[in-house]
């Protein structure tokens, strides 16, 4: 078992890398030769997969991904997109890799609200708790998509974080970017945060920027925002009133913890920040703060802490506010490029039979 000291140094190293990618640091530029090699391997892999006989889905496939490592607000956007698609008569399902999924479970694995995040990933469990739709995890997105279509009878598949999964044919490509961080230093892994070169953005159908952009992109983009909701108890049972202001411990194991801390500050809290690496596996000892101040975390972190959460533990849900024009464009792309048109609906908005 990892010691607390070992986990602390992992967090320090992760923070140092992020500062070099997105901030004033520059030591990761020493890794540029490896970045050139990574880019060549990634491009060769893409060409090989695209020239091979890729699986052709009988239903529309929407990719929602990013070209950077770490969080961008993609998951809340997916939840918002699902709600719109259901309104339009679709029966969508989500195919996800599931961070860390695959050990000790049979794949593809269906994700339920009570699934173990350690087995299927934290984001899929969070989505399962928010959405009443089928969710399948499998590092092989084709396998997950087939299960959604054949077993769950979904007539549209959203491949969450599947932009680089090129053996899955796709009809719509959407990329989400963190407006605060944008593309960082613009370099490919490991010297920078990019999974693919920046010009990949000119190939996708829609680039979506989460929040006010701190820079410019060489492509057309649209903005959306994340709006916080009311605090909810992490243990799901607490009937106490959540803290409305004052000093709190803010815990975030997400791609950009600083965004979460600033959100809480805007809501009137005096934040004691506790950043952790993305997808961090929390343990009870991580919350030994030597006081009884309230603890506020993200929804993604909450699914990993519910088993040992105290009554002072709360999480902040967020909802993506997306311009209607973005959804209209996505629906048009589905109708134009998808293998089948939108399902017909009767005058009450229900799918016709």
KALIN-V6090 format. One record per helix or strand. SS is the DSSP state (a for helix, b for strand). FROM is the first residue (numbers start at 1). LEN is the number of residues. Records with the same first field share a line. If there is no record, write none. Layout:
SS = FROM-LEN / FROM-LEN
//
This chain:
a = 4-19 / 27-25 / 74-14 / 117-4 / 122-9 / 141-10 / 198-6 / 257-10 / 284-4 / 299-7 / 324-14
b = 55-1 / 60-6 / 68-1 / 92-5 / 109-2 / 135-3 / 156-5 / 168-1 / 172-7 / 188-1 / 194-1 / 206-5 / 222-12 / 246-7 / 269-7 / 295-4 / 313-10 / 345-1 / 351-1
//
